[in-house]
Structures are given as C-alpha cells and as structure tokens.
C-alpha cells in the first residue's frame, strides 16, 4: 500500500494498493509519481489524485530495491530503475518497456541520467 499525506496537515490525501512493499524512495516528475515495489512492479500515479496511469511488471527474477529516476531522451520520457540483474528503462507515457541491459550484477542504487550533453555524444546513464 502507498499513502500520500498532506505535508502541512498530515491529512491522508489518497492511498493506493500495491502488490508488494515499497522499500525505495518514489520519484516525482512533471508526468507524475513513480514507485517500485519489492515484488517487481513499477507504478505511475497522478500525485494529486492517486489515479493509476500505468503499472509495469519487471521480468521474473529481476526484483528491485532501487529507487526509480526520470530522464527525457530526445523528447521521450523514460523511467530508469536498477534490478537484481541490471538496469531497465520504461516509457513514462505508456508504461511499456523501452529497453533492458543485463549486467549479471544487481543495481541497488538509484540510476543517474545525464540527459543533456554538450556534444554529439549520446546521453549517459550512470549507476
């Protein structure tokens, strides 16, 4: 379960059921709030209303305790999250998998997207 509480009053604004527990920090951006659960799901909510925009099931065996992060690559809004075997990118508009890079090692930290570059190089993702 995820709870959104008014920071000034402590009043519950909304709550949403999740499959699994939320151990990592949610990410919030211009397109909403994204969180990861320990049972391999990503959820995207409207931060004001709690309306679910999309959910994505991380492939079996690729669990995550990583916090998601956002990046805008050539106008495409992506969510990046570390998994137990690498890193995953999900389209933040649709919730569809953009790509996955298997590293055969867990990525528990929050990925960092250097999305704006000052040359002709591609954007860089660090973790």
N, C-alpha and C positions, 0 to 999 in steps of 0.2 A: 504494500500500500504506500502511496506517496501522498503527502499532505502539503498544501500551500497555505501559509498562515500570514495574515496581515502583520507586517513588521512593526507598525505603530501601536496596534491594539492587541495583538495576539489572537485575534478572532480567526477561526478557520474560514478560509475563503472557498476552498474546494479540496476534494480528495479524489484519488483515482486508484482503482485496484491494479496491481501489477502481479505478474507471475514471477515470483522470486523476490528476494530482498534487495533493497537499494543500499549498496555499500560505498559507492563512489559519489563524487560531487556531481550534481546535474550541471549542465551547461545551458546558458541562456543567450540568445542572439536575436537579431531582428526578425527572424522567421519563427521564433518560439523557443520552447524549453525542451531539451533532450536529456534523457537519463538512461542509464544501463542498469540491468538487474543481474544478480548472481546466477540466474538460470538461463543466461544467454539471450536476453531480449533487449532491444532498444525501443524506447517510446518517445514520441514527439507530441507535446501538448501545447495548446494555447495557454500562455502563462496567466492570463487574466481569468479565463473561464474554465480551464481544465478540460476543454474539448480535445479528444484524441485526434491528432492529424494523421498519424500512421504508427505502426509498430513493425519491427523487423526482427526476425528470428536469426540469431547468429548460428552458423553451422554447428551441428552436434560435435561436442568435444572441444569447441573453441571458446569456452567460457571467458568471461571478462570481469575484472575488478577495476579496470581502467575508467577514468572519467572521460566522457566524450568531449570533443572540441570541434569548432567550426572552421571552415575555410571556404573562400569563394574563388574557384579556379576557372578563369576565363568565362566568368558570368554564371558558372554552375555552382550552386550552393551544396557543399558536401559536409558530412559529419564524419569525423575520424575517431576510431576507438581501437585501443590495443586489445588483443585477445591472448589466449593461452598459447597460441602458436604463431602470432604475427600481428598484422595490422589490417584494419578493414575500413573501407570508405563507403558511405551510404548517401544517396541523393537526398538532400534535406527537403526537397519539394514533394517527392513521391514515396520515399522510404524504400526505394529499390537499391540493390547492391550495385555500386559503381565499380569497385574492384577489391581484391583481397591479395595481400602479399604474405605468403607463408615464410616465416623465418626460422621455424623449428625451435623457437625460444619464446617465452612469454614476454609480452609488452604490458607491464602493470602500470607504468606511468602514463600521464596524460600526454598524448601526442601534441607537438607544437607545429603549426603550419606557418611557414614563412611564405605567405601567399602573394606578396608583391615583391618583384625583383627589379633590379635597376639595370638589367642587361637582357640579352635574348635568351637567357637560361630559363628552364622550366622552374616553376615554384618548387620549393623544397619542403619535405615533411621530416621532422626530427622527432625522436622518441628516446 
